[in-house]
Amino acid sequence: MTVLLGFLFAGYLVLAGLDYGVAISASGRRDLDRLAPFFLGNEVWLVAAVGLLLGAFPWAEGQLLAAYRTPFTIALFGVVLTTASYGLRIFSPSGHWDTLARVGGVAAAVGWGAAIGAIVQGGRFHVTLLVVACAVALLALLAAHGWAFLRRRWPILAVTSLALAGAVTWAGAHVDLVAASDSALSLLAPVAWVVIPLLVLLQGATWWIFRGLPPADSSSRRAVSR
């Protein structure tokens, strides 16, 4: 269960990190449109990860939320803001929603970065150089992650993906995971082993179907500016 949990959180930060990274680095509406087909599939990973954490490691979930409420609140505020802005863009062409997505992306990046720094630091949450450094580093990393996706710089995207997965592993190594009872795990395990492969399959299908979307380039940016 520990490996599955790490896999889900790493998958979330790598895939949903595209949502926040593109929102941060987007230079126009066309850039955000490129990510739209992948958006909801990327965000589902957080639901799966939190569900597994709550079911398999309820003590750790309670401890983390209690100790690091502030960075988690900032991160989730950014997640909600970004998600809402992507949805509202469908019904209105206003550039205000694009700005809202950017603000949400920055908040999510800073919040998750600060949470990672705080978890590694340990103890009750307080702002230190490590927390600030992690927040700034994740913001920069997600911006590069989103830029690489938009410009189809696949080697750079692979590097940023590994770095994001490494950040999850680094934070996870500092969390004391106490599993739930054996009976609870026996009920949860079959569900997890069915849902997770299905999640991966659907994500892969989405990427395959929309793989032909054109990269963002100078011509598309000029079209947006007009």
C-alpha positions as CSV (number, residue, x, y, z in Angstrom):
1,M,0.0,0.0,0.0
2,T,2.9,2.3,0.7
3,V,4.2,1.9,-2.8
4,L,0.8,2.4,-4.3
5,L,0.3,5.6,-2.3
6,G,3.6,7.0,-3.4
7,F,2.8,6.1,-7.0
8,L,-0.5,8.0,-6.8
9,F,0.9,11.1,-5.3
10,A,3.9,11.1,-7.7
11,G,1.4,10.6,-10.6
12,Y,-0.7,13.5,-9.3
13,L,2.2,15.9,-9.0
14,V,3.6,15.0,-12.4
15,L,0.3,15.0,-14.3
16,A,-1.7,17.7,-12.4
17,G,1.6,19.6,-12.3
18,L,1.0,20.1,-16.0
19,D,-2.3,21.8,-15.2
20,Y,-0.6,24.3,-12.8
21,G,2.6,24.6,-14.9
22,V,0.8,25.4,-18.1
23,A,-1.4,27.9,-16.2
24,I,1.7,29.6,-14.9
25,S,3.7,29.7,-18.1
26,A,0.8,30.1,-20.6
27,S,1.2,33.1,-22.9
28,G,-2.3,33.1,-24.2
29,R,-5.7,31.3,-24.4
30,R,-4.3,28.9,-27.0
31,D,-1.8,27.5,-24.5
32,L,-4.5,26.7,-22.0
33,D,-6.7,25.2,-24.7
34,R,-3.9,22.6,-25.5
35,L,-4.2,21.2,-22.0
36,A,-8.0,21.2,-21.7
37,P,-8.5,17.5,-22.9
38,F,-6.1,16.3,-20.2
39,F,-7.2,18.5,-17.3
40,L,-9.8,16.4,-15.5
41,G,-7.9,13.2,-15.9
42,N,-4.8,14.8,-14.4
43,E,-6.8,16.0,-11.3
44,V,-8.4,12.6,-10.6
45,W,-5.0,11.4,-9.3
46,L,-5.3,13.6,-6.3
47,V,-8.8,12.1,-5.4
48,A,-7.4,8.6,-5.7
49,A,-4.3,9.4,-3.7
50,V,-6.2,11.1,-0.9
51,G,-8.8,8.3,-0.9
52,L,-6.1,5.7,-0.4
53,L,-4.3,7.7,2.3
54,L,-7.6,8.1,4.2
55,G,-8.5,4.5,3.9
56,A,-5.1,2.8,4.4
57,F,-3.3,5.3,6.6
58,P,-5.9,7.3,8.5
59,W,-3.6,8.2,11.3
60,A,-1.0,9.8,9.0
61,E,-3.7,11.7,7.1
62,G,-5.0,13.2,10.4
63,Q,-1.5,14.1,11.5
64,L,-0.5,15.7,8.2
65,L,-3.6,17.8,8.0
66,A,-3.3,18.9,11.6
67,A,0.4,19.8,11.4
68,Y,0.5,21.4,7.9
69,R,-2.9,22.9,7.6
70,T,-1.6,26.2,6.3
71,P,0.4,25.0,3.2
72,F,-2.3,22.4,2.4
73,T,-5.0,25.1,2.5
74,I,-2.9,27.3,0.1
75,A,-2.4,24.3,-2.2
76,L,-6.0,23.2,-2.3
77,F,-7.1,26.8,-2.8
78,G,-4.9,26.9,-5.9
79,V,-6.3,23.5,-7.0
80,V,-9.9,24.7,-6.7
81,L,-9.2,28.0,-8.3
82,T,-7.4,26.4,-11.3
83,T,-10.1,23.8,-11.7
84,A,-12.9,26.3,-11.6
85,S,-11.1,28.6,-14.1
86,Y,-10.6,25.8,-16.6
87,G,-14.3,24.9,-16.3
88,L,-15.6,28.5,-16.6
89,R,-13.4,29.1,-19.7
90,I,-15.8,26.7,-21.6
91,F,-18.7,29.1,-21.1
92,S,-17.0,32.4,-21.4
93,P,-14.2,33.7,-23.6
94,S,-13.1,36.3,-21.1
95,G,-9.4,36.5,-20.4
96,H,-10.2,36.9,-16.7
97,W,-10.5,33.1,-16.3
98,D,-7.1,32.7,-17.8
99,T,-5.7,35.1,-15.2
100,L,-7.6,33.2,-12.5
101,A,-6.0,29.9,-13.8
102,R,-2.5,31.5,-13.5
103,V,-3.2,32.7,-9.9
104,G,-4.5,29.2,-9.0
105,G,-1.4,27.6,-10.6
106,V,0.9,29.8,-8.6
107,A,-1.0,29.1,-5.4
108,A,-1.0,25.4,-5.9
109,A,2.7,25.3,-6.7
110,V,3.7,27.4,-3.7
111,G,1.3,25.5,-1.4
112,W,2.6,22.0,-2.4
113,G,6.2,23.2,-2.3
114,A,5.8,24.6,1.1
115,A,4.0,21.4,2.3
116,I,6.9,19.3,1.0
117,G,9.4,21.5,2.8
118,A,7.4,21.5,6.0
119,I,7.1,17.7,5.9
120,V,10.8,17.2,5.4
121,Q,11.5,19.8,8.2
122,G,9.1,18.0,10.6
123,G,7.3,19.3,13.7
124,R,4.6,21.9,13.6
125,F,4.5,24.2,10.6
126,H,6.5,27.4,10.6
127,V,8.1,29.3,7.8
128,T,11.8,28.7,7.5
129,L,14.4,29.0,4.7
130,L,13.8,25.4,3.8
131,V,10.0,25.9,3.4
132,V,10.5,29.1,1.3
133,A,13.2,27.4,-0.8
134,C,10.9,24.4,-1.5
135,A,8.0,26.7,-2.4
136,V,10.0,28.7,-4.8
137,A,11.7,25.6,-6.3
138,L,8.5,23.9,-7.0
139,L,7.0,27.0,-8.5
140,A,10.0,27.2,-10.9
141,L,9.9,23.5,-11.6
142,L,6.2,23.4,-12.4
143,A,6.6,26.5,-14.7
144,A,9.4,24.6,-16.6
145,H,7.2,21.5,-16.6
146,G,4.3,23.3,-18.2
147,W,6.6,25.1,-20.7
148,A,8.2,21.8,-21.8
149,F,4.7,20.3,-22.4
150,L,3.5,23.3,-24.5
151,R,6.7,23.4,-26.6
152,R,6.9,19.6,-26.8
153,R,10.4,19.5,-25.3
154,W,10.0,15.9,-24.3
155,P,13.6,15.4,-22.8
156,I,13.0,18.4,-20.5
157,L,9.5,17.1,-19.6
158,A,11.1,13.8,-18.7
159,V,13.6,15.5,-16.4
160,T,11.0,17.7,-14.7
161,S,8.7,14.7,-14.3
162,L,11.5,12.7,-12.5
163,A,12.3,15.7,-10.3
164,L,8.6,16.0,-9.3
165,A,8.4,12.3,-8.5
166,G,11.6,12.6,-6.6
167,A,10.1,15.5,-4.5
168,V,7.2,13.2,-3.5
169,T,9.6,10.4,-2.6
170,W,11.7,12.8,-0.6
171,A,8.7,14.0,1.4
172,G,7.3,10.5,1.8
173,A,10.5,9.3,3.4
174,H,9.8,11.7,6.2
175,V,6.2,10.6,6.9
176,D,5.5,7.9,9.5
177,L,2.9,5.7,7.8
178,V,0.9,3.6,10.3
179,A,-1.4,1.3,8.3
180,A,-5.0,0.7,9.3
181,S,-6.2,-2.6,10.6
182,D,-5.7,-5.8,8.6
183,S,-9.4,-6.1,8.0
184,A,-9.6,-2.6,6.6
185,L,-6.6,-3.2,4.3
186,S,-8.0,-6.5,3.1
187,L,-11.2,-4.7,2.0
188,L,-9.3,-1.8,0.4
189,A,-6.6,-3.8,-1.4
190,P,-8.7,-5.4,-4.1
191,V,-10.3,-2.0,-4.9
192,A,-7.0,-0.3,-5.1
193,W,-5.5,-2.9,-7.4
194,V,-8.5,-2.6,-9.8
195,V,-8.9,1.2,-9.7
196,I,-5.3,2.1,-10.2
197,P,-4.6,0.1,-13.4
198,L,-7.9,1.5,-14.7
199,L,-6.8,5.0,-13.9
200,V,-3.5,4.5,-15.7
201,L,-5.3,2.9,-18.7
202,L,-7.7,5.8,-19.0
203,Q,-4.9,8.3,-18.7
204,G,-2.9,6.6,-21.4
205,A,-5.9,6.5,-23.7
206,T,-6.5,10.2,-23.2
207,W,-2.9,11.0,-24.1
208,W,-3.1,8.7,-27.1
209,I,-6.3,10.2,-28.4
210,F,-5.2,13.8,-28.1
211,R,-1.5,13.3,-29.0
212,G,-1.9,15.2,-32.3
213,L,-2.6,18.5,-30.8
214,P,-0.2,21.1,-32.2
215,P,2.5,22.6,-30.0
216,A,2.2,26.2,-28.8
217,D,4.5,28.3,-30.9
218,S,5.0,31.9,-31.9
219,S,2.4,31.7,-34.7
220,S,-0.3,30.6,-32.3
221,R,0.7,33.3,-29.9
222,R,0.4,35.9,-32.6
223,A,-3.1,34.5,-33.5
224,V,-4.2,34.9,-29.9
225,S,-2.9,38.4,-29.7
226,R,-5.0,39.4,-32.7
